[in-house]
Amino acid sequence: MDKPLRTALVTGASSGIGLAIVQVLLGRGWQVTGLSRRAPDGLGDGFRHVPLDLDDPGALDDALAGIAPPDAVIHAAGLLRVGPLDRFDHTDGARMWHLHVDAAARLIGGLAPRMHSGGRFVIIGSRVANGAANRALYAASKSALTGLVRSVAAELAPRGITVNIVAPGATDTPMLRDPARTSEPPRLPPIGRMIQPEEVAEAVAFLLSPSAGAITGQTLTICGGASL
């Protein structure tokens, strides 16, 4: 099996799923660098924050050029905007595409060439990637991640670097409670509760573990039965 990994880069580290991933990895002895607009509090010496607006592609490219390649990269930053097809907000659609797809491609393209064998990429997708009413532009940006991830996974497999998606359903995060989506409240999964960020973080941690070294180009869906 691969040796245990030790350094990780996490986007969206200040809240929600990204923060939960940071906390789980720190608890397992990782050194974590977080990319986000604001710094989370109280994470200790194992965490380093790099202030960054992922809406600025040049700033992301510059930041990656100055970062030593980590053992693992987790792209957890996200944006959720919803609405019916007759009221598409194409500005929001472009923002979601840039944050979900373009930023993921920049992270992979900027870091994978310098990573060692055994490196891992995990991209946070969404159960909605398969399609959902009133979520078309969000779903489109998350669905595109499948093609991106499977393509780069095929390229990186010979180098022993894996690339996977963790796709949660409705997760109890600030993004889900954003006032901007009050017209489309989240639906409880069949298990009767929202997915917890820590559950998503533990799935990510598994994909970073030595036991997951043969898993690549795949999507792990955590939906509480919503996709059944």
C-alpha positions in Angstrom: 0.0 0.0 0.0 1.0 3.6 -0.5 2.6 5.4 2.5 0.3 7.7 4.5 -0.2 11.1 3.1 0.6 14.2 5.2 0.0 17.5 3.4 -3.2 18.8 1.9 -4.6 21.8 0.2 -8.3 22.6 0.7 -10.3 25.3 -1.0 -13.4 26.7 0.7 -11.7 26.1 4.0 -13.5 28.7 6.0 -16.9 27.1 6.4 -19.2 24.2 5.6 -17.8 21.1 4.0 -14.4 22.6 3.4 -14.0 23.5 7.1 -15.2 20.0 8.1 -12.6 18.5 5.8 -9.9 20.7 7.3 -10.9 19.7 10.8 -11.0 16.0 10.1 -7.5 16.0 8.4 -6.0 18.1 11.2 -7.3 15.6 13.7 -5.5 12.9 11.8 -2.2 14.6 11.9 -2.2 16.3 8.4 -0.6 19.7 7.7 -3.3 21.6 5.9 -3.2 24.8 3.7 -6.6 26.4 3.3 -7.6 28.7 0.4 -10.5 31.0 1.1 -11.5 34.6 1.3 -11.5 34.7 5.1 -9.5 32.6 7.6 -11.3 30.2 9.9 -10.6 30.5 13.6 -8.9 28.2 16.1 -7.4 25.5 13.9 -4.0 25.4 15.5 -0.4 25.2 14.2 -1.1 22.5 11.6 -3.2 24.9 9.5 -2.0 27.7 7.3 -4.4 30.1 5.6 -3.8 31.7 2.2 -6.3 34.5 1.6 -7.7 34.1 -1.9 -10.7 35.0 -4.0 -11.3 32.0 -6.3 -13.4 34.3 -8.6 -10.0 35.7 -9.7 -8.3 33.1 -11.9 -5.1 35.0 -12.1 -4.8 35.1 -8.3 -5.4 31.4 -8.1 -2.7 30.6 -10.7 -0.3 32.9 -8.9 -1.0 31.3 -5.6 -0.6 27.8 -6.9 2.8 28.7 -8.5 4.0 29.7 -5.0 2.7 26.6 -3.2 4.8 23.4 -2.8 2.9 20.5 -4.3 0.9 18.8 -1.5 0.1 15.1 -1.1 -3.6 15.8 -1.6 -5.8 18.5 -3.0 -9.5 18.9 -2.1 -11.6 21.4 -4.0 -14.6 22.1 -1.7 -15.4 25.7 -2.5 -18.9 26.1 -4.0 -21.7 28.3 -4.9 -25.4 27.4 -5.1 -27.9 29.5 -7.1 -31.3 28.2 -8.1 -34.2 29.2 -10.2 -36.6 28.1 -13.0 -35.6 28.0 -16.6 -37.5 31.1 -17.6 -35.4 33.1 -15.1 -31.9 31.9 -15.7 -29.4 34.2 -14.1 -26.5 33.7 -16.6 -24.1 35.8 -14.4 -24.6 33.4 -11.5 -24.3 30.5 -14.0 -20.9 31.8 -15.2 -19.8 32.2 -11.6 -20.8 28.6 -10.7 -19.0 27.3 -13.8 -15.9 29.2 -13.0 -15.8 28.2 -9.3 -16.8 24.6 -9.7 -15.2 23.6 -13.1 -12.5 26.1 -14.1 -11.1 26.4 -10.6 -10.9 22.6 -10.4 -9.1 22.4 -13.7 -6.6 25.1 -12.6 -5.9 23.3 -9.4 -5.3 20.0 -11.2 -3.3 21.6 -14.0 -1.3 23.8 -11.7 -0.3 21.1 -9.1 -0.5 17.6 -10.7 2.6 18.0 -12.9 4.6 18.6 -9.7 3.0 16.0 -7.5 4.6 12.7 -6.5 3.2 9.2 -7.1 0.4 8.5 -4.6 -1.0 12.0 -4.8 -4.8 12.5 -4.5 -7.3 14.9 -5.8 -10.9 15.0 -4.5 -13.5 17.3 -6.0 -16.7 18.0 -4.1 -19.5 17.5 -6.6 -23.3 17.2 -6.0 -26.0 14.6 -6.1 -27.9 17.3 -8.2 -25.3 16.7 -11.0 -27.8 14.2 -12.5 -30.4 16.9 -12.9 -33.0 18.6 -10.7 -35.9 21.0 -11.4 -35.0 24.6 -10.8 -31.3 23.9 -10.5 -30.2 23.6 -14.1 -27.2 25.9 -14.1 -25.9 24.6 -10.8 -26.4 21.0 -12.0 -24.7 21.7 -15.3 -21.6 23.0 -13.5 -21.5 20.0 -11.2 -22.2 17.5 -14.0 -19.3 18.9 -16.0 -17.0 17.8 -13.2 -17.6 14.1 -14.1 -16.1 14.6 -17.6 -13.2 16.6 -16.2 -12.4 14.2 -13.4 -12.6 11.0 -15.5 -10.4 12.6 -18.2 -7.6 13.8 -15.9 -7.9 10.6 -13.9 -7.0 8.6 -17.1 -4.1 10.9 -17.7 -2.7 10.7 -14.1 -3.3 7.0 -13.4 0.0 5.9 -14.9 1.7 8.3 -12.4 -0.2 6.8 -9.4 -2.2 9.9 -8.8 -5.9 9.5 -8.2 -8.8 11.9 -9.0 -12.3 11.4 -7.6 -15.6 13.1 -6.8 -17.5 13.1 -3.6 -21.1 14.1 -4.4 -23.2 15.0 -1.4 -26.9 15.6 -1.3 -28.5 18.3 0.8 -25.9 19.0 3.4 -26.4 21.1 6.5 -24.1 24.0 5.6 -24.4 27.8 5.4 -24.6 27.5 1.6 -27.8 25.4 2.0 -29.3 28.0 4.2 -28.3 31.0 2.0 -31.1 33.5 1.8 -30.6 33.7 -1.9 -32.3 30.4 -2.3 -35.4 30.9 -0.1 -37.7 30.3 -3.1 -36.3 26.8 -3.4 -35.9 25.4 0.2 -33.9 22.2 0.5 -35.7 18.8 0.6 -35.0 16.4 3.3 -33.5 13.1 2.1 -35.4 9.9 2.8 -33.3 9.3 5.9 -35.2 12.2 7.4 -32.3 14.6 8.0 -29.7 16.6 6.2 -26.3 15.1 5.4 -23.8 16.4 8.0 -20.5 18.0 6.8 -18.5 15.7 8.9 -20.0 12.7 7.0 -18.7 14.2 3.7 -15.4 14.9 5.3 -14.9 11.3 6.4 -15.7 10.1 2.9 -13.0 12.4 1.6 -10.6 11.2 4.2 -11.2 7.6 3.0 -10.3 8.6 -0.6 -7.1 10.0 0.8 -6.2 6.9 2.7 -3.8 4.1 1.6 -6.8 1.8 1.2 -8.2 3.9 -1.6 -5.1 3.9 -3.8 -6.8 1.9 -6.5 -9.9 4.1 -6.8 -9.8 6.8 -9.5 -12.2 8.5 -11.8 -15.1 7.6 -9.6 -18.0 9.4 -7.9 -19.0 8.6 -4.4 -22.5 9.8 -3.7 -23.7 10.6 -0.2 -27.4 11.4 -0.5 -29.3 9.8 2.4 -31.4 7.8 -0.2 -32.4 10.8 -2.3 -31.1 9.2 -5.5 -33.0 5.9 -5.0 
